[in-house]
Amino acid sequence: MSATADISPNTIIELVRETVLPDLPADFGAEADFFESGLDSMGVMQLVMFLEERFSKKVEPTELSRANFRNGSTLAALVNGKAA
């Protein structure tokens, strides 16, 4: 974990909504599947670029998996587990 405050799943959901899935419902939960809501490989790449710029944390090619980008909880865990 980083020395800064962890990023919450809800923050991740808002960032996903702002960058790649603007039509996510307001009640989209931390465990709801981004892919079932329309996230595709191009969206993942847009999201990676945004996250790397926003949080100054590099997403490695080996981390580009459906499991890591499945929902707000898994993506928050990925971002929070990276050193700044």
mmCIF file as gemmi writes it, N, C-alpha and C atoms, coordinates in Angstrom:
data_model
loop_
_atom_site.group_PDB
_atom_site.id
_atom_site.type_symbol
_atom_site.label_atom_id
_atom_site.label_alt_id
_atom_site.label_comp_id
_atom_site.label_asym_id
_atom_site.label_entity_id
_atom_site.label_seq_id
_atom_site.pdbx_PDB_ins_code
_atom_site.Cartn_x
_atom_site.Cartn_y
_atom_site.Cartn_z
_atom_site.occupancy
_atom_site.B_iso_or_equiv
_atom_site.pdbx_formal_charge
_atom_site.auth_seq_id
_atom_site.auth_asym_id
_atom_site.pdbx_PDB_model_num
ATOM 1 N N . MET Axp A 1 ? 0.834 -1.185 0 1 0 ? 1 A 1
ATOM 2 C CA . MET Axp A 1 ? 0 0 0 1 0 ? 1 A 1
ATOM 3 C C . MET Axp A 1 ? 0.878 1.248 0 1 0 ? 1 A 1
ATOM 4 N N . SER Axp A 2 ? 0.347 2.283 -0.531 1 0 ? 2 A 1
ATOM 5 C CA . SER Axp A 2 ? 1.097 3.527 -0.58 1 0 ? 2 A 1
ATOM 6 C C . SER Axp A 2 ? 0.902 4.306 0.716 1 0 ? 2 A 1
ATOM 7 N N . ALA Axp A 3 ? 1.732 5.309 0.891 1 0 ? 3 A 1
ATOM 8 C CA . ALA Axp A 3 ? 1.626 6.139 2.088 1 0 ? 3 A 1
ATOM 9 C C . ALA Axp A 3 ? 0.43 7.085 1.999 1 0 ? 3 A 1
ATOM 10 N N . THR Axp A 4 ? -0.061 7.32 0.802 1 0 ? 4 A 1
ATOM 11 C CA . THR Axp A 4 ? -1.227 8.187 0.635 1 0 ? 4 A 1
ATOM 12 C C . THR Axp A 4 ? -2.495 7.38 0.865 1 0 ? 4 A 1
ATOM 13 N N . ALA Axp A 5 ? -3.605 8.09 0.958 1 0 ? 5 A 1
ATOM 14 C CA . ALA Axp A 5 ? -4.892 7.428 1.188 1 0 ? 5 A 1
ATOM 15 C C . ALA Axp A 5 ? -5.224 6.497 0.027 1 0 ? 5 A 1
ATOM 16 N N . ASP Axp A 6 ? -5.798 5.361 0.369 1 0 ? 6 A 1
ATOM 17 C CA . ASP Axp A 6 ? -6.213 4.416 -0.658 1 0 ? 6 A 1
ATOM 18 C C . ASP Axp A 6 ? -7.361 4.991 -1.476 1 0 ? 6 A 1
ATOM 19 N N . ILE Axp A 7 ? -7.412 4.579 -2.712 1 0 ? 7 A 1
ATOM 20 C CA . ILE Axp A 7 ? -8.477 4.979 -3.625 1 0 ? 7 A 1
ATOM 21 C C . ILE Axp A 7 ? -9.623 3.996 -3.453 1 0 ? 7 A 1
ATOM 22 N N . SER Axp A 8 ? -10.811 4.502 -3.231 1 0 ? 8 A 1
ATOM 23 C CA . SER Axp A 8 ? -11.961 3.632 -2.973 1 0 ? 8 A 1
ATOM 24 C C . SER Axp A 8 ? -12.545 3.086 -4.275 1 0 ? 8 A 1
ATOM 25 N N . PRO Axp A 9 ? -13.242 1.949 -4.188 1 0 ? 9 A 1
ATOM 26 C CA . PRO Axp A 9 ? -13.949 1.438 -5.367 1 0 ? 9 A 1
ATOM 27 C C . PRO Axp A 9 ? -14.92 2.461 -5.946 1 0 ? 9 A 1
ATOM 28 N N . ASN Axp A 10 ? -15.575 3.238 -5.096 1 0 ? 10 A 1
ATOM 29 C CA . ASN Axp A 10 ? -16.508 4.251 -5.6 1 0 ? 10 A 1
ATOM 30 C C . ASN Axp A 10 ? -15.791 5.34 -6.39 1 0 ? 10 A 1
ATOM 31 N N . THR Axp A 11 ? -14.587 5.699 -5.97 1 0 ? 11 A 1
ATOM 32 C CA . THR Axp A 11 ? -13.793 6.665 -6.732 1 0 ? 11 A 1
ATOM 33 C C . THR Axp A 11 ? -13.436 6.091 -8.094 1 0 ? 11 A 1
ATOM 34 N N . ILE Axp A 12 ? -13.056 4.817 -8.117 1 0 ? 12 A 1
ATOM 35 C CA . ILE Axp A 12 ? -12.741 4.149 -9.383 1 0 ? 12 A 1
ATOM 36 C C . ILE Axp A 12 ? -13.959 4.145 -10.295 1 0 ? 12 A 1
ATOM 37 N N . ILE Axp A 13 ? -15.124 3.838 -9.751 1 0 ? 13 A 1
ATOM 38 C CA . ILE Axp A 13 ? -16.352 3.819 -10.557 1 0 ? 13 A 1
ATOM 39 C C . ILE Axp A 13 ? -16.598 5.192 -11.171 1 0 ? 13 A 1
ATOM 40 N N . GLU Axp A 14 ? -16.414 6.245 -10.396 1 0 ? 14 A 1
ATOM 41 C CA . GLU Axp A 14 ? -16.61 7.601 -10.928 1 0 ? 14 A 1
ATOM 42 C C . GLU Axp A 14 ? -15.611 7.904 -12.04 1 0 ? 14 A 1
ATOM 43 N N . LEU Axp A 15 ? -14.371 7.461 -11.875 1 0 ? 15 A 1
ATOM 44 C CA . LEU Axp A 15 ? -13.358 7.682 -12.906 1 0 ? 15 A 1
ATOM 45 C C . LEU Axp A 15 ? -13.687 6.904 -14.176 1 0 ? 15 A 1
ATOM 46 N N . VAL Axp A 16 ? -14.173 5.68 -14.017 1 0 ? 16 A 1
ATOM 47 C CA . VAL Axp A 16 ? -14.589 4.884 -15.18 1 0 ? 16 A 1
ATOM 48 C C . VAL Axp A 16 ? -15.748 5.58 -15.882 1 0 ? 16 A 1
ATOM 49 N N . ARG Axp A 17 ? -16.677 6.082 -15.113 1 0 ? 17 A 1
ATOM 50 C CA . ARG Axp A 17 ? -17.828 6.802 -15.681 1 0 ? 17 A 1
ATOM 51 C C . ARG Axp A 17 ? -17.355 8.042 -16.456 1 0 ? 17 A 1
ATOM 52 N N . GLU Axp A 18 ? -16.401 8.766 -15.904 1 0 ? 18 A 1
ATOM 53 C CA . GLU Axp A 18 ? -15.891 9.985 -16.545 1 0 ? 18 A 1
ATOM 54 C C . GLU Axp A 18 ? -15.096 9.7 -17.811 1 0 ? 18 A 1
ATOM 55 N N . THR Axp A 19 ? -14.399 8.563 -17.851 1 0 ? 19 A 1
ATOM 56 C CA . THR Axp A 19 ? -13.468 8.317 -18.95 1 0 ? 19 A 1
ATOM 57 C C . THR Axp A 19 ? -13.996 7.401 -20.039 1 0 ? 19 A 1
ATOM 58 N N . VAL Axp A 20 ? -14.664 6.314 -19.695 1 0 ? 20 A 1
ATOM 59 C CA . VAL Axp A 20 ? -15.01 5.328 -20.735 1 0 ? 20 A 1
ATOM 60 C C . VAL Axp A 20 ? -16.448 4.834 -20.724 1 0 ? 20 A 1
ATOM 61 N N . LEU Axp A 21 ? -17.148 4.905 -19.615 1 0 ? 21 A 1
ATOM 62 C CA . LEU Axp A 21 ? -18.522 4.392 -19.55 1 0 ? 21 A 1
ATOM 63 C C . LEU Axp A 21 ? -19.449 5.452 -18.949 1 0 ? 21 A 1
ATOM 64 N N . PRO Axp A 22 ? -19.755 6.494 -19.699 1 0 ? 22 A 1
ATOM 65 C CA . PRO Axp A 22 ? -20.554 7.593 -19.147 1 0 ? 22 A 1
ATOM 66 C C . PRO Axp A 22 ? -21.983 7.205 -18.77 1 0 ? 22 A 1
ATOM 67 N N . ASP Axp A 23 ? -22.472 6.086 -19.276 1 0 ? 23 A 1
ATOM 68 C CA . ASP Axp A 23 ? -23.853 5.685 -19.003 1 0 ? 23 A 1
ATOM 69 C C . ASP Axp A 23 ? -24.002 4.709 -17.838 1 0 ? 23 A 1
ATOM 70 N N . LEU Axp A 24 ? -22.949 4.539 -17.029 1 0 ? 24 A 1
ATOM 71 C CA . LEU Axp A 24 ? -23.089 3.674 -15.854 1 0 ? 24 A 1
ATOM 72 C C . LEU Axp A 24 ? -24.189 4.231 -14.962 1 0 ? 24 A 1
ATOM 73 N N . PRO Axp A 25 ? -25.064 3.366 -14.456 1 0 ? 25 A 1
ATOM 74 C CA . PRO Axp A 25 ? -26.134 3.86 -13.585 1 0 ? 25 A 1
ATOM 75 C C . PRO Axp A 25 ? -25.577 4.436 -12.279 1 0 ? 25 A 1
ATOM 76 N N . ALA Axp A 26 ? -26.332 5.331 -11.687 1 0 ? 26 A 1
ATOM 77 C CA . ALA Axp A 26 ? -25.912 5.977 -10.439 1 0 ? 26 A 1
ATOM 78 C C . ALA Axp A 26 ? -25.702 4.965 -9.323 1 0 ? 26 A 1
ATOM 79 N N . ASP Axp A 27 ? -26.447 3.857 -9.354 1 0 ? 27 A 1
ATOM 80 C CA . ASP Axp A 27 ? -26.342 2.853 -8.292 1 0 ? 27 A 1
ATOM 81 C C . ASP Axp A 27 ? -25.395 1.708 -8.659 1 0 ? 27 A 1
ATOM 82 N N . PHE Axp A 28 ? -24.479 1.935 -9.596 1 0 ? 28 A 1
ATOM 83 C CA . PHE Axp A 28 ? -23.515 0.917 -10.008 1 0 ? 28 A 1
ATOM 84 C C . PHE Axp A 28 ? -22.635 0.577 -8.812 1 0 ? 28 A 1
ATOM 85 N N . GLY Axp A 29 ? -22.642 -0.675 -8.382 1 0 ? 29 A 1
ATOM 86 C CA . GLY Axp A 29 ? -21.933 -1.087 -7.176 1 0 ? 29 A 1
ATOM 87 C C . GLY Axp A 29 ? -20.495 -1.486 -7.406 1 0 ? 29 A 1
ATOM 88 N N . ALA Axp A 30 ? -19.747 -1.576 -6.322 1 0 ? 30 A 1
ATOM 89 C CA . ALA Axp A 30 ? -18.32 -1.889 -6.368 1 0 ? 30 A 1
ATOM 90 C C . ALA Axp A 30 ? -18.029 -3.261 -6.952 1 0 ? 30 A 1
ATOM 91 N N . GLU Axp A 31 ? -19 -4.185 -6.876 1 0 ? 31 A 1
ATOM 92 C CA . GLU Axp A 31 ? -18.798 -5.533 -7.398 1 0 ? 31 A 1
ATOM 93 C C . GLU Axp A 31 ? -19.446 -5.744 -8.764 1 0 ? 31 A 1
ATOM 94 N N . ALA Axp A 32 ? -20.123 -4.723 -9.287 1 0 ? 32 A 1
ATOM 95 C CA . ALA Axp A 32 ? -20.766 -4.837 -10.601 1 0 ? 32 A 1
ATOM 96 C C . ALA Axp A 32 ? -19.69 -4.899 -11.688 1 0 ? 32 A 1
ATOM 97 N N . ASP Axp A 33 ? -19.943 -5.682 -12.71 1 0 ? 33 A 1
ATOM 98 C CA . ASP Axp A 33 ? -18.963 -5.98 -13.753 1 0 ? 33 A 1
ATOM 99 C C . ASP Axp A 33 ? -18.916 -4.88 -14.817 1 0 ? 33 A 1
ATOM 100 N N . PHE Axp A 34 ? -17.748 -4.257 -14.972 1 0 ? 34 A 1
ATOM 101 C CA . PHE Axp A 34 ? -17.577 -3.23 -16.002 1 0 ? 34 A 1
ATOM 102 C C . PHE Axp A 34 ? -17.757 -3.811 -17.404 1 0 ? 34 A 1
ATOM 103 N N . PHE Axp A 35 ? -17.282 -5.038 -17.62 1 0 ? 35 A 1
ATOM 104 C CA . PHE Axp A 35 ? -17.364 -5.644 -18.949 1 0 ? 35 A 1
ATOM 105 C C . PHE Axp A 35 ? -18.808 -5.928 -19.344 1 0 ? 35 A 1
ATOM 106 N N . GLU Axp A 36 ? -19.613 -6.347 -18.395 1 0 ? 36 A 1
ATOM 107 C CA . GLU Axp A 36 ? -21.032 -6.568 -18.68 1 0 ? 36 A 1
ATOM 108 C C . GLU Axp A 36 ? -21.747 -5.251 -18.962 1 0 ? 36 A 1
ATOM 109 N N . SER Axp A 37 ? -21.144 -4.146 -18.56 1 0 ? 37 A 1
ATOM 110 C CA . SER Axp A 37 ? -21.728 -2.821 -18.783 1 0 ? 37 A 1
ATOM 111 C C . SER Axp A 37 ? -21.149 -2.126 -20.008 1 0 ? 37 A 1
ATOM 112 N N . GLY Axp A 38 ? -20.32 -2.837 -20.766 1 0 ? 38 A 1
ATOM 113 C CA . GLY Axp A 38 ? -19.831 -2.297 -22.027 1 0 ? 38 A 1
ATOM 114 C C . GLY Axp A 38 ? -18.345 -2.018 -22.128 1 0 ? 38 A 1
ATOM 115 N N . LEU Axp A 39 ? -17.577 -2.243 -21.065 1 0 ? 39 A 1
ATOM 116 C CA . LEU Axp A 39 ? -16.136 -2.017 -21.16 1 0 ? 39 A 1
ATOM 117 C C . LEU Axp A 39 ? -15.542 -3.031 -22.127 1 0 ? 39 A 1
ATOM 118 N N . ASP Axp A 40 ? -14.701 -2.546 -23.045 1 0 ? 40 A 1
ATOM 119 C CA . ASP Axp A 40 ? -14.025 -3.428 -23.989 1 0 ? 40 A 1
ATOM 120 C C . ASP Axp A 40 ? -12.523 -3.145 -23.942 1 0 ? 40 A 1
ATOM 121 N N . SER Axp A 41 ? -11.767 -3.813 -24.812 1 0 ? 41 A 1
ATOM 122 C CA . SER Axp A 41 ? -10.31 -3.68 -24.766 1 0 ? 41 A 1
ATOM 123 C C . SER Axp A 41 ? -9.85 -2.248 -25.037 1 0 ? 41 A 1
ATOM 124 N N . MET Axp A 42 ? -10.52 -1.551 -25.925 1 0 ? 42 A 1
ATOM 125 C CA . MET Axp A 42 ? -10.159 -0.152 -26.177 1 0 ? 42 A 1
ATOM 126 C C . MET Axp A 42 ? -10.434 0.707 -24.94 1 0 ? 42 A 1
ATOM 127 N N . GLY Axp A 43 ? -11.538 0.438 -24.268 1 0 ? 43 A 1
ATOM 128 C CA . GLY Axp A 43 ? -11.859 1.153 -23.041 1 0 ? 43 A 1
ATOM 129 C C . GLY Axp A 43 ? -10.839 0.884 -21.952 1 0 ? 43 A 1
ATOM 130 N N . VAL Axp A 44 ? -10.377 -0.361 -21.867 1 0 ? 44 A 1
ATOM 131 C CA . VAL Axp A 44 ? -9.351 -0.706 -20.881 1 0 ? 44 A 1
ATOM 132 C C . VAL Axp A 44 ? -8.091 0.111 -21.146 1 0 ? 44 A 1
ATOM 133 N N . MET Axp A 45 ? -7.692 0.212 -22.41 1 0 ? 45 A 1
ATOM 134 C CA . MET Axp A 45 ? -6.479 0.965 -22.726 1 0 ? 45 A 1
ATOM 135 C C . MET Axp A 45 ? -6.646 2.454 -22.417 1 0 ? 45 A 1
ATOM 136 N N . GLN Axp A 46 ? -7.817 3.014 -22.702 1 0 ? 46 A 1
ATOM 137 C CA . GLN Axp A 46 ? -8.075 4.412 -22.343 1 0 ? 46 A 1
ATOM 138 C C . GLN Axp A 46 ? -8.003 4.591 -20.83 1 0 ? 46 A 1
ATOM 139 N N . LEU Axp A 47 ? -8.569 3.642 -20.126 1 0 ? 47 A 1
ATOM 140 C CA . LEU Axp A 47 ? -8.576 3.691 -18.67 1 0 ? 47 A 1
ATOM 141 C C . LEU Axp A 47 ? -7.163 3.574 -18.109 1 0 ? 47 A 1
ATOM 142 N N . VAL Axp A 48 ? -6.357 2.69 -18.674 1 0 ? 48 A 1
ATOM 143 C CA . VAL Axp A 48 ? -4.967 2.537 -18.24 1 0 ? 48 A 1
ATOM 144 C C . VAL Axp A 48 ? -4.215 3.859 -18.4 1 0 ? 48 A 1
ATOM 145 N N . MET Axp A 49 ? -4.342 4.479 -19.561 1 0 ? 49 A 1
ATOM 146 C CA . MET Axp A 49 ? -3.649 5.755 -19.792 1 0 ? 49 A 1
ATOM 147 C C . MET Axp A 49 ? -4.111 6.814 -18.793 1 0 ? 49 A 1
ATOM 148 N N . PHE Axp A 50 ? -5.401 6.859 -18.538 1 0 ? 50 A 1
ATOM 149 C CA . PHE Axp A 50 ? -5.937 7.83 -17.589 1 0 ? 50 A 1
ATOM 150 C C . PHE Axp A 50 ? -5.414 7.562 -16.177 1 0 ? 50 A 1
ATOM 151 N N . LEU Axp A 51 ? -5.465 6.304 -15.737 1 0 ? 51 A 1
ATOM 152 C CA . LEU Axp A 51 ? -5.016 5.96 -14.383 1 0 ? 51 A 1
ATOM 153 C C . LEU Axp A 51 ? -3.53 6.243 -14.206 1 0 ? 51 A 1
ATOM 154 N N . GLU Axp A 52 ? -2.727 5.904 -15.229 1 0 ? 52 A 1
ATOM 155 C CA . GLU Axp A 52 ? -1.29 6.153 -15.13 1 0 ? 52 A 1
ATOM 156 C C . GLU Axp A 52 ? -1.003 7.644 -15.002 1 0 ? 52 A 1
ATOM 157 N N . GLU Axp A 53 ? -1.718 8.446 -15.755 1 0 ? 53 A 1
ATOM 158 C CA . GLU Axp A 53 ? -1.511 9.893 -15.682 1 0 ? 53 A 1
ATOM 159 C C . GLU Axp A 53 ? -2.038 10.468 -14.37 1 0 ? 53 A 1
ATOM 160 N N . ARG Axp A 54 ? -3.212 10.055 -13.975 1 0 ? 54 A 1
ATOM 161 C CA . ARG Axp A 54 ? -3.874 10.616 -12.783 1 0 ? 54 A 1
ATOM 162 C C . ARG Axp A 54 ? -3.144 10.254 -11.49 1 0 ? 54 A 1
ATOM 163 N N . PHE Axp A 55 ? -2.692 8.989 -11.386 1 0 ? 55 A 1
ATOM 164 C CA . PHE Axp A 55 ? -2.107 8.515 -10.133 1 0 ? 55 A 1
ATOM 165 C C . PHE Axp A 55 ? -0.603 8.285 -10.208 1 0 ? 55 A 1
ATOM 166 N N . SER Axp A 56 ? 0.007 8.553 -11.347 1 0 ? 56 A 1
ATOM 167 C CA . SER Axp A 56 ? 1.455 8.362 -11.539 1 0 ? 56 A 1
ATOM 168 C C . SER Axp A 56 ? 1.891 6.953 -11.151 1 0 ? 56 A 1
ATOM 169 N N . LYS Axp A 57 ? 1.093 5.981 -11.571 1 0 ? 57 A 1
ATOM 170 C CA . LYS Axp A 57 ? 1.4 4.579 -11.295 1 0 ? 57 A 1
ATOM 171 C C . LYS Axp A 57 ? 1.321 3.808 -12.601 1 0 ? 57 A 1
ATOM 172 N N . LYS Axp A 58 ? 2.368 3.065 -12.923 1 0 ? 58 A 1
ATOM 173 C CA . LYS Axp A 58 ? 2.442 2.323 -14.179 1 0 ? 58 A 1
ATOM 174 C C . LYS Axp A 58 ? 1.702 1.006 -14.061 1 0 ? 58 A 1
ATOM 175 N N . VAL Axp A 59 ? 0.834 0.743 -15.024 1 0 ? 59 A 1
ATOM 176 C CA . VAL Axp A 59 ? 0.165 -0.551 -15.12 1 0 ? 59 A 1
ATOM 177 C C . VAL Axp A 59 ? 0.998 -1.403 -16.07 1 0 ? 59 A 1
ATOM 178 N N . GLU Axp A 60 ? 1.505 -2.511 -15.569 1 0 ? 60 A 1
ATOM 179 C CA . GLU Axp A 60 ? 2.362 -3.389 -16.358 1 0 ? 60 A 1
ATOM 180 C C . GLU Axp A 60 ? 1.523 -4.24 -17.311 1 0 ? 60 A 1
ATOM 181 N N . PRO Axp A 61 ? 2.103 -4.638 -18.442 1 0 ? 61 A 1
ATOM 182 C CA . PRO Axp A 61 ? 1.366 -5.491 -19.379 1 0 ? 61 A 1
ATOM 183 C C . PRO Axp A 61 ? 0.823 -6.769 -18.731 1 0 ? 61 A 1
ATOM 184 N N . THR Axp A 62 ? 1.553 -7.316 -17.785 1 0 ? 62 A 1
ATOM 185 C CA . THR Axp A 62 ? 1.092 -8.537 -17.111 1 0 ? 62 A 1
ATOM 186 C C . THR Axp A 62 ? -0.126 -8.29 -16.228 1 0 ? 62 A 1
ATOM 187 N N . GLU Axp A 63 ? -0.421 -7.027 -15.932 1 0 ? 63 A 1
ATOM 188 C CA . GLU Axp A 63 ? -1.572 -6.681 -15.094 1 0 ? 63 A 1
ATOM 189 C C . GLU Axp A 63 ? -2.827 -6.381 -15.912 1 0 ? 63 A 1
ATOM 190 N N . LEU Axp A 64 ? -2.696 -6.414 -17.235 1 0 ? 64 A 1
ATOM 191 C CA . LEU Axp A 64 ? -3.829 -6.135 -18.119 1 0 ? 64 A 1
ATOM 192 C C . LEU Axp A 64 ? -4.685 -7.385 -18.272 1 0 ? 64 A 1
ATOM 193 N N . SER Axp A 65 ? -5.413 -7.694 -17.227 1 0 ? 65 A 1
ATOM 194 C CA . SER Axp A 65 ? -6.273 -8.876 -17.244 1 0 ? 65 A 1
ATOM 195 C C . SER Axp A 65 ? -7.705 -8.485 -16.92 1 0 ? 65 A 1
ATOM 196 N N . ARG Axp A 66 ? -8.614 -9.298 -17.401 1 0 ? 66 A 1
ATOM 197 C CA . ARG Axp A 66 ? -10.032 -9.075 -17.108 1 0 ? 66 A 1
ATOM 198 C C . ARG Axp A 66 ? -10.263 -9.079 -15.596 1 0 ? 66 A 1
ATOM 199 N N . ALA Axp A 67 ? -9.547 -9.931 -14.888 1 0 ? 67 A 1
ATOM 200 C CA . ALA Axp A 67 ? -9.716 -10.031 -13.432 1 0 ? 67 A 1
ATOM 201 C C . ALA Axp A 67 ? -9.384 -8.704 -12.737 1 0 ? 67 A 1
ATOM 202 N N . ASN Axp A 68 ? -8.339 -8.016 -13.178 1 0 ? 68 A 1
ATOM 203 C CA . ASN Axp A 68 ? -7.941 -6.752 -12.549 1 0 ? 68 A 1
ATOM 204 C C . ASN Axp A 68 ? -8.867 -5.592 -12.885 1 0 ? 68 A 1
ATOM 205 N N . PHE Axp A 69 ? -9.52 -5.66 -14.039 1 0 ? 69 A 1
ATOM 206 C CA . PHE Axp A 69 ? -10.368 -4.559 -14.504 1 0 ? 69 A 1
ATOM 207 C C . PHE Axp A 69 ? -11.852 -4.9 -14.433 1 0 ? 69 A 1
ATOM 208 N N . ARG Axp A 70 ? -12.206 -5.97 -13.737 1 0 ? 70 A 1
ATOM 209 C CA . ARG Axp A 70 ? -13.58 -6.477 -13.705 1 0 ? 70 A 1
ATOM 210 C C . ARG Axp A 70 ? -14.558 -5.523 -13.042 1 0 ? 70 A 1
ATOM 211 N N . ASN Axp A 71 ? -14.169 -4.929 -11.909 1 0 ? 71 A 1
ATOM 212 C CA . ASN Axp A 71 ? -15.105 -4.059 -11.185 1 0 ? 71 A 1
ATOM 213 C C . ASN Axp A 71 ? -14.342 -3.016 -10.361 1 0 ? 71 A 1
ATOM 214 N N . GLY Axp A 72 ? -15.088 -2.179 -9.673 1 0 ? 72 A 1
ATOM 215 C CA . GLY Axp A 72 ? -14.468 -1.12 -8.882 1 0 ? 72 A 1
ATOM 216 C C . GLY Axp A 72 ? -13.541 -1.641 -7.801 1 0 ? 72 A 1
ATOM 217 N N . SER Axp A 73 ? -13.917 -2.749 -7.187 1 0 ? 73 A 1
ATOM 218 C CA . SER Axp A 73 ? -13.093 -3.314 -6.109 1 0 ? 73 A 1
ATOM 219 C C . SER Axp A 73 ? -11.768 -3.855 -6.628 1 0 ? 73 A 1
ATOM 220 N N . THR Axp A 74 ? -11.812 -4.612 -7.73 1 0 ? 74 A 1
ATOM 221 C CA . THR Axp A 74 ? -10.576 -5.205 -8.246 1 0 ? 74 A 1
ATOM 222 C C . THR Axp A 74 ? -9.647 -4.14 -8.815 1 0 ? 74 A 1
ATOM 223 N N . LEU Axp A 75 ? -10.217 -3.136 -9.451 1 0 ? 75 A 1
ATOM 224 C CA . LEU Axp A 75 ? -9.388 -2.078 -10.026 1 0 ? 75 A 1
ATOM 225 C C . LEU Axp A 75 ? -8.805 -1.183 -8.931 1 0 ? 75 A 1
ATOM 226 N N . ALA Axp A 76 ? -9.567 -0.92 -7.887 1 0 ? 76 A 1
ATOM 227 C CA . ALA Axp A 76 ? -9.037 -0.156 -6.75 1 0 ? 76 A 1
ATOM 228 C C . ALA Axp A 76 ? -7.893 -0.922 -6.092 1 0 ? 76 A 1
ATOM 229 N N . ALA Axp A 77 ? -8.043 -2.234 -5.952 1 0 ? 77 A 1
ATOM 230 C CA . ALA Axp A 77 ? -6.977 -3.048 -5.359 1 0 ? 77 A 1
ATOM 231 C C . ALA Axp A 77 ? -5.71 -2.984 -6.207 1 0 ? 77 A 1
ATOM 232 N N . LEU Axp A 78 ? -5.866 -3.018 -7.523 1 0 ? 78 A 1
ATOM 233 C CA . LEU Axp A 78 ? -4.707 -2.917 -8.412 1 0 ? 78 A 1
ATOM 234 C C . LEU Axp A 78 ? -4.008 -1.57 -8.224 1 0 ? 78 A 1
ATOM 235 N N . VAL Axp A 79 ? -4.759 -0.485 -8.29 1 0 ? 79 A 1
ATOM 236 C CA . VAL Axp A 79 ? -4.172 0.855 -8.165 1 0 ? 79 A 1
ATOM 237 C C . VAL Axp A 79 ? -3.559 1.048 -6.779 1 0 ? 79 A 1
ATOM 238 N N . ASN Axp A 80 ? -4.248 0.609 -5.745 1 0 ? 80 A 1
ATOM 239 C CA . ASN Axp A 80 ? -3.745 0.788 -4.379 1 0 ? 80 A 1
ATOM 240 C C . ASN Axp A 80 ? -2.511 -0.05 -4.097 1 0 ? 80 A 1
ATOM 241 N N . GLY Axp A 81 ? -2.341 -1.141 -4.814 1 0 ? 81 A 1
ATOM 242 C CA . GLY Axp A 81 ? -1.197 -2.013 -4.593 1 0 ? 81 A 1
ATOM 243 C C . GLY Axp A 81 ? 0.064 -1.575 -5.314 1 0 ? 81 A 1
ATOM 244 N N . LYS Axp A 82 ? -0.012 -0.499 -6.076 1 0 ? 82 A 1
ATOM 245 C CA . LYS Axp A 82 ? 1.123 -0.036 -6.859 1 0 ? 82 A 1
ATOM 246 C C . LYS Axp A 82 ? 1.852 1.089 -6.136 1 0 ? 82 A 1
ATOM 247 N N . ALA Axp A 83 ? 3.158 1.063 -6.217 1 0 ? 83 A 1
ATOM 248 C CA . ALA Axp A 83 ? 3.959 2.151 -5.65 1 0 ? 83 A 1
ATOM 249 C C . ALA Axp A 83 ? 3.85 3.375 -6.544 1 0 ? 83 A 1
ATOM 250 N N . ALA Axp A 84 ? 3.873 4.53 -5.926 1 0 ? 84 A 1
ATOM 251 C CA . ALA Axp A 84 ? 3.799 5.786 -6.708 1 0 ? 84 A 1
ATOM 252 C C . ALA Axp A 84 ? 5.115 6.059 -7.386 1 0 ? 84 A 1
